[in-house]
Amino acid sequence: MAHAAGRGKRRKGNEKAPKELKVAIHELTEALGIRKTLRQYDVITSWEVIVGAAVAKVATPVRLDNGILFVHVANAPWRAELSMRRMEILGKIQAYTGTRVVREIRFR
């Protein structure tokens, strides 16, 4: 039985090998200029993973604007507690994202 034309042929020297999906997505988001926005979105959507369930129950990220994360806190005692733990939480965010997409946190 004869093979269909073009099947089983090797790539020519000028054809590119396929990229890993991770690499292709990184390149695409960079080219589109949305990489930073996706990192910011990741902080908001992964909040509970980053800070833990107890904090996530009383503190909700509202928006991220110019590197400042605004977080709504349920009550004054928790707001005071989280304000004291600001640097710890900031470190967790930076460790999770691998970037400094968040430079400051404001608890409201």
C-alpha positions as CSV (number, residue, x, y, z in Angstrom):
1,M,0.0,0.0,0.0
2,A,1.4,3.4,-0.9
3,H,1.8,6.2,1.6
4,A,0.0,9.5,1.1
5,A,2.1,12.2,-0.4
6,G,4.1,14.1,2.3
7,R,3.5,11.7,5.1
8,G,6.4,10.5,7.0
9,K,8.8,13.1,5.6
10,R,11.3,14.7,8.0
11,R,11.4,18.5,8.5
12,K,13.5,20.6,6.3
13,G,16.4,22.5,8.0
14,N,14.6,25.8,7.9
15,E,11.4,24.6,9.6
16,K,11.2,25.3,13.4
17,A,10.7,22.5,15.9
18,P,7.6,22.8,18.0
19,K,7.9,24.7,21.3
20,E,6.9,23.7,24.7
21,L,3.4,25.1,25.5
22,K,4.8,26.9,28.5
23,V,7.4,28.7,26.3
24,A,4.9,29.5,23.6
25,I,2.4,31.0,26.1
26,H,5.1,33.1,27.7
27,E,6.3,34.4,24.4
28,L,2.7,35.2,23.3
29,T,1.8,37.1,26.5
30,E,5.0,39.1,26.2
31,A,4.3,39.9,22.5
32,L,0.7,40.9,23.3
33,G,1.9,43.1,26.3
34,I,-0.4,41.4,28.8
35,R,2.1,39.5,30.9
36,K,1.9,42.0,33.8
37,T,-1.9,42.1,33.7
38,L,-2.0,38.3,33.9
39,R,0.4,38.4,36.9
40,Q,-1.9,40.9,38.6
41,Y,-4.9,38.8,37.9
42,D,-3.1,35.8,39.3
43,V,-2.6,37.6,42.6
44,I,-6.4,38.3,42.9
45,T,-7.6,34.9,41.8
46,S,-5.0,33.0,43.9
47,W,-5.4,35.1,47.0
48,E,-6.6,32.2,49.2
49,V,-3.7,30.0,48.1
50,I,-1.2,32.8,48.8
51,V,-2.4,33.9,52.2
52,G,-4.3,30.9,53.5
53,A,-8.0,30.2,54.2
54,A,-8.2,32.0,57.6
55,V,-6.9,35.3,56.1
56,A,-8.9,34.9,52.9
57,K,-12.2,34.6,55.0
58,V,-11.7,38.1,56.4
59,A,-9.7,39.9,53.7
60,T,-10.6,40.2,50.0
61,P,-8.3,41.7,47.4
62,V,-10.3,44.4,45.5
63,R,-7.8,45.7,42.9
64,L,-4.2,46.1,42.0
65,D,-3.2,49.5,40.7
66,N,0.3,50.6,39.9
67,G,1.8,47.9,42.2
68,I,-0.5,48.7,45.1
69,L,-2.8,45.9,46.2
70,F,-6.0,47.2,47.8
71,V,-7.5,44.7,50.2
72,H,-10.9,45.0,51.9
73,V,-10.8,43.7,55.5
74,A,-13.9,42.6,57.4
75,N,-13.2,44.5,60.7
76,A,-10.7,46.7,62.5
77,P,-9.0,44.0,64.6
78,W,-8.2,42.0,61.5
79,R,-7.1,45.2,59.6
80,A,-4.6,45.9,62.5
81,E,-3.4,42.3,62.4
82,L,-2.9,42.3,58.7
83,S,-1.2,45.7,58.7
84,M,1.4,44.3,61.1
85,R,1.9,41.2,58.8
86,R,2.1,43.4,55.7
87,M,5.7,42.5,54.8
88,E,5.1,38.8,55.4
89,I,2.1,38.8,53.1
90,L,4.0,40.8,50.5
91,G,6.8,38.2,50.7
92,K,4.2,35.4,50.1
93,I,2.8,37.2,47.1
94,Q,6.3,37.8,45.6
95,A,7.3,34.2,46.2
96,Y,4.1,33.0,44.6
97,T,4.3,35.1,41.5
98,G,8.1,35.2,41.2
99,T,7.9,39.0,40.6
100,R,7.4,42.3,42.3
101,V,4.1,42.9,40.6
102,V,2.8,44.0,44.1
103,R,5.1,46.5,45.8
104,E,2.7,47.7,48.5
105,I,-0.5,46.5,50.2
106,R,-3.2,48.8,51.6
107,F,-5.8,47.3,53.9
108,R,-9.1,49.1,54.0
